[in-house]
Amino acid sequence: MVKLNRIYTRTGDDGSTALGDGTRLSKAHLRIEAYGTVDETNAALGLVRLHTTAPELASLDAMLARIQNELFDLGADLCVPDRGQTLDYEPLRILPEQAARLEREIDELNASLAPLKSFVLPGGHAAAAALHLARTICRRAERLMVHLAETAGETVSPAALAYVNRLSDFLFVASRHVNHVTASGDTLWVPGKTR
């Protein structure tokens, strides 16, 4: 159970922060960058949800609410690296089923969409544009997590990597879904249009 009485502790004034297992790292450490960018993705989804209050977007909004909670789970997973040690508590881990659920929801949202014949430019409905922003932040989080996983002495679970990869796909399809159900329409890239 999380309990936050004091917001400032002054323990990070030296540029360090504590992981969930108590290990202190530089705030510039790749692990901190990774879960910080997961948090940034979550904040972007909070902005998306300001634009998904219409009845025709209620189902998507519920999915996004769940994903926001799962992004905190992902941050918790990254905040307690699996070092093969026995801990006195069960650390929170992303499960393969969470990526599988995203796949099902991608298929559900994509079912009514026309196949793409070009890349999509971010835009259309405000929620769709904000979903594209969240997607690009999510992709950055994924790149950082992959870099972390490839770093000697560091671990990132395959389930966490699969989840963040699938999430960016979900956000792309969700943006198209929003533009479809709101009749905003996707704006397609026209290569060399202004040359």
C-alpha positions, 0 to 999 in steps of 0.5 A: 500500500502506498502512503504519501504523507510528505511530498518532499524529503530532500533526499534527492537534492544530491541528484539521486533517487531511490528505487523500490528496493532501496537502491539509490541511483543517479536521476540521470540513470537509464532506469530512471529515464525509462520509468520516467518516460513511462510516467510521461506517457501516462501524463499524456494519456491524462490529456487525451482523456480530457477529449474522450468524454463523449458517449461514442468514445466511452469504451475507448476512455475506459480502456485508457483509464485501465492503461493509465493504471497499468502504466503505473504497474509498469513503472513499479516493475521497472522501479524494482529490477529483478536481480534474482534476489529474494525480497521480503515482498512480491514485486509488481510485474507486468504479465503477458496477459496485459499485452494480450489484452491490448492485442484484443483491443487493437483488433476490436478498434481496428475492425471498422477501420479502412486499410491504410494506403499511406502513413497518417499525419497526427491530427483530426480530432483533439483526442486523436492528435493527443493519442499520437503524441502519447504514442511517440512518448511511448515509443521513446519509453520503449527505446529506453527500456530496450537500451536498459535491457541491453545494458550489462547488469540490467534487466527488463522483463520480456513481458514489460517490453512486449507491453510497451511495444503493443501499447504504442500500436494500440495508441496508433489504432486508437487515434484512427478509431477516434477520427473514424467514430467522430467523423474527423477523418485521418489526414494521410501523408502525401509524399512530396506534396509541397515540392 
